[in-house]
Amino acid sequence: MWLAKPSTGQQVGLSVALLLIDLVVVAYLVFRYGMTGWADAYDSNNPPGAPSEAIRGAWLLLGGAAVTGGGLILLRWQISGIVQLLVLGTGAGLLAALATVK
């Protein structure tokens, strides 16, 4: 093929680096959901904004999973791509589940 397959060590190294970045992004989005929920507790006159914040974060993570995970798989970096799909997909599921909590 025109694109050589990278070594397993390179893929694992990239996976670990991207895993750390992904965990920070997921933690930030969950924190942002929590802060919005906290603010909603003090503003009972308006509809709550936390569920829409959680849905926004879930879509952001799903888009990131599709772009980075799918892109890495297309570039034949299967290990890194699968890790991206799993971590970001799980984060999106977490935020989507938080959006349904009342």
N, C-alpha and C positions, 0 to 999 in steps of 0.2 A: 504494500500500500504506500501511499504518498506520505503518511504520517506514522512514524515509528511509535511503538507502544512504550510508554515510560516504565522505568523499573518500579518494583513494588515499594522500595524504600522511598522513592520520590513521592509516590502516591500516599503512603502512610504519613510522611512529613507534611504534605499539603493538607491531608485530612485532619491532622492534629491542629494545624494552624487555623484552618477554617472552622473547626469545631469550637475553638476558643472564641473566635469572632462571633459565631452563631449563638453561643451561649450568652454572650454579652448582649447581643441584640434581643434575644428572647427575654432575658431578665429585664432589660430596659422597657420592653413593651408590656410585660406583666406589671412592672412598677408603675408605668404610666396609667395602666388600667386601674391599679389600686389607688393612685392619687386622684384619678377622676371620680372613682367611687367614693372616696373620702370627701371630695368637694361636693358631690351630689347629696351627701348626708346633711350638709349645711344649707343646701338650696332646695327646699322642698316645693317651691313655687313653679319650677321649671321641670320638664321631663328629664329623667336621668340620662347622662351622657356616657356612662361607663359601658353599657352594651355596644353602643356604636363605636366606641374607642377600641373595644375588643375585636369587633368585626373588622375594623380598619387594619388592626395589627395582624389579624389572621390572613387577610388578603395580601398584605405586604409580605408575610412569610411564605405564603403559597406562591406568590410571584417570584420571590427570591429562590425558592426551591426549584421552580420550573426553569428559571434562567440559569442559575449556577449549576444545579444538579444535572439538568438536561444538557447544558453546554459541556460540562466535564465528561459526561457519558459519550456525547458525540465526538469529543476529542480523544476518546478511548482511555480516559482516566476513570475507569469503572469504580474503583474503591472510593476515591474522593467524591465522585458523583453520587454514589449510593449513600455515603455518609451525609452529604448535603441534603439529599431527598428525605432521609430518615429524620435528621435533627430538625430541619425547618418544617417538615410536614408534621412532626410531633408537636412542635411549638404552635403551629397553626391550629392543630386540633385542640390544644390546651386553651388557646384564646377563644376559639369558637365555643368550647364548652363553658368558659367563663361568661360568654355573652348570654347564655341561657339561664344563668343563675340569677335568682331574684332576691 
